[in-house]
Amino acid sequence: MSMVSIRSATPRDREAIRAVEEHAFGQKAEAGLVDALVRDGEVVAELVAVDDGQIVGHILFSRLHVVEGGRRFPAVALAPLAVEPSFHKSGIGGALVREGHLRLRQAGETLSVVLGDPAYYGRFGYSSQRADRFESEWQGPALQALAWGDAPSAGRLVYARAFTTDLAA
């Protein structure tokens, strides 16, 4: 594998991102989710990993809100993270997560939420204990949160509309 670079996604990357998502997950649902989040203007940060001019990884952070006591606090949802199967275990996913976190923190974001494997996302500081006090239809060990600075620790998680729509088509 040559040197992989990470950069912001561009409109020209849409077809390649769709292919990576479909290959990584073996279905179209995550690719549809990405398309809907982009179409709806819900993207906070979106990055791609490029190897020899080919997109081999993708991560998207969308707007999420924490509602508590009549107030809405902005946060982000990490979903999805995808790497071409032939590049699994190469560190690309971790590099995308770390670069995404760096950019989010620089932009002033204070809370990221993910629904995924605790063993994987725990390496980046995500914790199900940090998410325990949030109300979510996806409450459980896979729901994890990571806070930077002054972030809400309780409330109802309100995801972008695309997360509650059937996008498998």
Secondary structure, DSSP 4 states (H G I P E B T S, - for coil): ----EEEE--GGGHHHHHHHHHHHHSSSHHHHHHHHHHHTT-EEEEEEEEETTEEEEEEEEEEEEEEETTEEEEEEEEEEEEE-GGGTTSSHHHHHHHHHHHHHHHTT--EEEEES-HHHHGGGT-BHHHHTTEE-TT-STTEEEEE-SS---SEEEE--GGGGS----
